[in-house]
Amino acid sequence: EASFTYDSVQRRLPLIVESVIDKNSYSEALQADLRSLAGEIAAGEPLKPLAAPSAEWEDALAPLLAAGDTWLSAPWFVVENYLYKRMLELTDGPTGGADPFAAQKAESLDGAAAAF
């Protein structure tokens, strides 16, 4: 596959997960859970139910789960958002809800400080 969607999901999303691991001091267990998520995405595995979905997530995922959709066959917009939801489900408990992207945001702001 050479489409934007395939490349975005199969290559880019696992890189996002890896960058979160690299920029945070997570326990080995949490790192392993996140790497498992990255592998699941790269392999195009079937989507999994969320641990505690909102009604909106339940409605969005139910037909995809019933159809056996994968990270690579489900609609790109849903998968993109699903990634962040899955990452938050993994990181919120062990980190007390700390933003997994805080370090990246701070680096971006520091790098842009001269422009202000």
N, C-alpha and C positions, 0 to 999 in steps of 0.2 A: 504494500500500500504506500502511495506517495501523497496522500491527501493531507491537507492541513489538519483535519480532525484526527486522523490516525497518528500523525507525528506529534501533535499536541498532547494527546492522551498517552500514547505508548512511550514517548521519550521525555516530554517536558514535565508531565505531572510527577513521575518518579524523581526527577531532578529537584522539583520543589520540595518533596518530602526529604530528600537527602540534604538540601540546604538548611532545612529546619533542624535536622539532626546536628549538622555541622555548627550551627550558630547557637546551640543551646547545650547546657550541661545536664543532659537527661541521664537517668539511670540506664544501666545496660539493658534492663528489661524493657524499658520504654523505647530505647533505640531499636531493640529487636522487633518490637511490635510495629514501629514505624517502618522499619525495613521490610517487614512482612507485607505491610500495606503497599509499599513501593513495588515489591515483587509481584503482588496480586495485580496491580495496574499494568505493569510491563508485560505480564503474561496474558493479559486480556481475560482474566478469570471472570466468572459470573459475579454480578453485584450481590451484596449481602444486605440483609435487613439492618437498619440502624438499631442501636441499643435502646434508644428512647426517642422515637421520632415524634415530631409534632404532627398535628392533623394534616398540615400542608405537605410535609415530607411523606407521610403515610400515603396520601393521595397520589403524589408524584411517583413514588417508587412502586406501589402495588402492581400496576400493570407491567412494569419492567421486570420485577422479580417473578411474577407469574409467567412471563414469557421466557424467562431464563436469559434475559439480556446480560451482556458482559460490559466491561469497561470500554470495549471497542465497538460494541453494537448499539449501546444506548445513546440517546441524543447527547451531543457534545455539551450543551449548556447544563443539562442535568448532571452529567458526570463531573464537569468542572466544579460545580457547587457541592456535589456529593463528596468529592475529595476533601474539601475544607471541613465539611461536617464530620466526616470520618476521622480526620486528624484531630479535630477538637474533642471528639469522643475519647480518643486515646490520650490526649494531653491534659485535658481539663482537670481530671481527678488528681493525677500525680503532681500537678504543678499549682493546684489551687486556682485554676482558671487563668493562669498567666498567658499572655499573648505569645504564641509560638513564633510570631513574626516580629516581635519587639526589637530584637537586635538588628534585623535587616532594615526595619523602619528607621531606627536611630542612625545607622550607617548612611542611609540615603539622605536623611536630614543633614547630617554632618557634612556630607559631600556636596550638598546644595547650599550650605550656609553662605558661601561667598557670593551667591547670586542674589542674596537678600540685602 
